[in-house]
């Protein structure tokens, strides 16, 4: 293994002039005299059972097997590390010094990876069993030669030698992603903790979310706006006025603006100082509405962000243990990864809307948008084949005359990662839509663009809608061909798309031209 790269870019490391094996012929100093175990010149077999770094040397504990079968342990000092489990032949030079030779064929230290066994993107976990500091080049760059004992994959139990600028402590556990036959990408613990927090937040937001139409219907039902505080009335008007209509979503520019203002990018706008873009942002307008509702709602409504943050901080340590102990079980997190998000009615929301009800509905609407955001993060990943799957999931409330129709959207980009074949790099796109538009009823659309060829499958719950769409599919094909789009299969079925766990193969969509 030539290097292990950290998430931050580092300068390229020149190849080491030292041999791949960490030890060939080596003299060890005994910390205590052998007291006649081996006479000068006698040899025996030994195995490294422990290694400890001390100052500029290494303490090596050997298990010695003598010719009569007797076994004993010796504590020695070595100028270089010897990997735990390494088989040796030792020869006594004196009562306090041993000459060491690695037994031929017994060293399991790998210096490269077989990508057929461990494809790019595979997660490796290992324990640092040996470390040696090297200085390379005119710049005297410090490089560490490290031996990992692999803990997973078919190579579990094997030793892997690598070079890294990171001073990995002996005995430390680490995770790395295979980037090539001689390249790893180190995954810090903080990244894994981020995944735990993401899982917790995703499940919690899903449990609190409710469809946007519940809030919009409650706001529209407010007859006497005159009785509302001025700031609250202004926030409601600003929320409704910023919603796109069907005509806007029918143009590329209008659709682009609607996606940008869906709330999916609110946090990145705030971080980059784009305050001018906030007046039209859906999530920002919902949060503005909540700030206007809070002072007017009954006291004791536990919906403030501070309370939620305090509860999360108290629950996080136990949460991490629970998450690690309940892998594979059905959870709110798994339900939140389904598309589209299901409709659900908050308890006690069937009566006439008052300010407290509006506050709960607005908070649930924000949680719904945040569920989409967190689901996007959870579904964006590097697959075992090294392909990068990026997901954007969001919800657009669309004005259709006097009706507000939430449109759920999921866009996925699947990029191949073939460093050895850059000319064959390809990008596949998949778009999913879900909405309920009168008089068509619930509709779901799946479309994919691969190799310049578009295919689509539609599902409608009403048989009349299926008949209507079937009659228009040929017209749709002609219009797509007219603008230069190659069209594959177009079909419409009654019902809903099949759901269930997707395999890696299903994530990388079928090439119809193959």
C-alpha positions, -999 to +999 in steps of 0.1 A: +000+000+000+016+033-011-005+058+008-036+064+028-051+098+021-070+120+046-102+139+037-080+170+034-058+171+003-021+164+010+010+168-011+019+137-031+043+113-014+074+102-033+079+065-034+099+050-006+132+035-014+129+011+015+118-025+010+081-034+013+087-058+042+091-041+076+118-064+087+142-089+070+173-093+092+172-076+125+189-076+159+168-076+190+180-066+225+166-087+253+152-067+283+162-096+306+189-123+301+178-156+286+195-175+314+204-205+292+172-209+271+193-207+240+231-212+237+250-188+214+243-199+178+212-219+186+179-211+168+142-214+176+108-204+161+090-174+176+059-154+170+052-117+178+023-116+202+025-079+213+041-046+202+045-014+221+061+019+210+085+034+235+104+066+228+125+059+197+122+021+198+096-007+201+091-033+228+083-066+212+069-096+232+079-129+216+064-163+221+094-187+218+090-224+209+121-245+217+131-278+200+117-298+229+083-282+225+086-259+255+072-224+250+081-192+268+079-155+263+107-130+259+106-092+262+128-076+236+136-041+223+136-035+185+146-004+165+118-013+140+082-025+144+072-062+139+036-068+131+016-088+156+013-124+145+045-123+124+064-157+125+101-154+130+133-175+133+155-162+161+192-171+167+210-163+199+240-140+194+245-137+231+226-140+264+211-106+257+208-103+219+189-122+192+192-122+154+158-123+137+148-135+102+113-135+089+102-171+081+098-175+043+062-177+033+047-168+067+045-130+063+009-120+054+017-083+049-001-070+018+013-040-001-016-036-026-053-046-028-070-068-053-099-047-066-118-078-076-119-088-039-123-052-027-139-030-053-135+008-052-157+022-025-154-008-002-152+001+035-122-013+053-119-015+091-086-023+108-064-020+139-030-004+138-005-031+150+028-015+140+042+019+130+075+031+118+085+068+112+103+075+079+118+107+065+116+112+028+128+136+002+149+168+004+120+185+023+124+159+051+087+151+049+077+127+078+059+096+066+047+067+088+049+031+076+019+014+093+007-022+095-031-027+098-047-059+109-079-060+088-111-067+108-137-071+080-141-081+043-128-114+030-093-103+040-101-102+077-071-113+097-046-102+070-020-076+075-019-045+053+012-023+050+007+013+040+023+047+042+005+078+055+014+113+069-010+106+097+006+095+131-019+067+137-015+055+173-007+019+179-039-001+188-062+025+173-092+014+152-099+031+119-121+030+088-110+037+053-126+036+018-108+018-010-099+043-037-076+021-058-052-008-055-028+014-036-049+042-022-073+045+007-094+074+019-094+077+057-128+082+073-125+101+106-147+091+135-164+125+134-179+115+100-194+084+115-208+103+144-224+127+119-242+097+104-255+088+138-268+123+143-283+123+108-301+091+115-315+105+148-326+137+133-342+120+103-363+098+124-373+126+148-382+150+120-403+123+103-422+117+135-431+154+138-439+161+101-473+165+085-483+174+049-481+211+039-517+211+026-529+208+062-513+242+071-524+259+038-560+248+042-560+261+078-545+294+067-570+297+039-599+290+063-591+321+084-620+343+074-615+374+094-579+384+088-587+417+103-586+401+137-550+389+132-520+409+143-504+430+116-471+411+115-488+377+114-511+388+085-481+400+066-462+367+071-492+347+058-495+370+027-458+367+020-459+329+023-488+326-002-474+352-027-441+334-030-456+301-040-452+292-077-481+285-100-485+259-128-475+284-155-442+292-137-433+255-132-439+249-170-409+270-180-372+260-173-364+293-157-395+292-135-389+256-124-352+265-116-363+294-094-390+272-077-364+245-069-340+271-055-367+286-033-381+253-021-362+255+013-337+228+003-309+253+001-319+277+029-289+268+052-264+271+024-278+305+015-275+316+051-239+304+053-230+322+021-247+355+031-274+354+004-299+372+026-314+388-005-327+354-016-346+347+017-380+366+010-390+339-016-377+309+003-404+285+014-387+273+046-376+309+055-412+321+051-425+292+073-400+300+100-410+337+098-446+326+102-437+306+133-419+336+149-451+356+144-473+329+158-452+322+189-459+354+209-496+351+202-500+314+209-510+301+244-481+299+269-465+265+275-465+253+238-432+233+237-422+241+202-391+263+205-359+253+189-340+257+222-362+231+239-357+207+210-319+212+211-317+206+248-337+173+245-314+161+217-283+169+237-295+149+266-306+119+245-276+117+222-252+093+241-280+068+247-292+074+212-259+063+197-260+031+216-296+024+206-288+030+169-258+007+170-279-020+187-309-018+165-295-019+130-318-035+105-350-030+124-379-010+109-376+026+122-388+061+116-356+067+097-363+039+072-399+052+068-385+087+062-364+073+033-395+063+014-407+084-015-431+100-015-435+110+021-469+097+034-498+119+043-506+120+080-529+141+102-517+155+134-538+144+164-564+170+174-561+188+141-597+181+129-613+211+146-614+248+137-579+263+133-568+286+161-534+301+166-521+271+186-533+248+159-516+270+132-484+269+152-484+231+154-492+228+117-464+253+107-439+234+129-450+201+113-446+217+078-410+228+086-403+192+099-416+179+066-392+201+046-364+191+069-372+154+065-368+159+027-334+176+033-321+149+057-334+122+034-313+138+006-282+136+027-289+100+038-294+088+002-262+105-011-234+080-009-206+062-026-216+027-037-194-004-035-185+001-071-172+036-065-202+053-081-213+086-065-250+088-060-263+123-052-299+129-041-320+161-039-354+156-024-379+184-018-415+195-019-430+224-039-465+238-031-480+246-064-508+270-070-535+256-093-561+283-095-575+285-060-560+252-050-526+245-035-511+212-046-479+200-030-455+185-055-429+161-041-397+158-062-367+135-060-337+140-083-308+116-083-275+118-102-254+086-105-219+093-115-195+065-125-160+066-110-135+048-131-101+063-126-086+037-149-111+045-177-119+082-176-131+081-212-160+058-201-172+081-172-210+085-174-238+102-156-273+088-151-302+109-140-334+098-124-364+120-115-394+110-094-426+131-089-456+126-067-487+148-066-525+147-063-541+170-089-578+172-093-595+157-114-566+133-122-562+121-086-529+107-071-501+104-097-465+093-095-439+096-123-405+080-126-382+091-154-346+083-162-320+097-186-292+074-195-268+077-225-290+105-239-321+083-239-352+092-218-376+065-204-406+070-181-431+051-161-463+067-147-487+053-121-522+066-115-547+053-090-578+061-110-586+040-141-599+070-159-566+088-155-547+057-168-569+057-200-564+095-205-526+092-201-523+062-224-541+082-251-516+110-248-483+090-246-478+089-283-483+127-285-457+131-256-432+109-275-436+130-307-431+163-288-400+149-270-385+137-303-393+171-319-369+188-293-342+163-299-347+139-271-343+102-278-373+083-261-373+048-248-402+032-230-432+053-220-459+035-201-487+041-175-500+016-150-528+017-125-518+017-088-486+028-072-449+020-079-436-012-062-417-004-030-391-023-010-354-024-003-334-016-034-303-036-042-271-020-054-279-033-089-313-016-088-298+016-077-276+016-108-304+016-134-307-008-163-291+003-196-319-002-222-295+001-251-273-028-239 
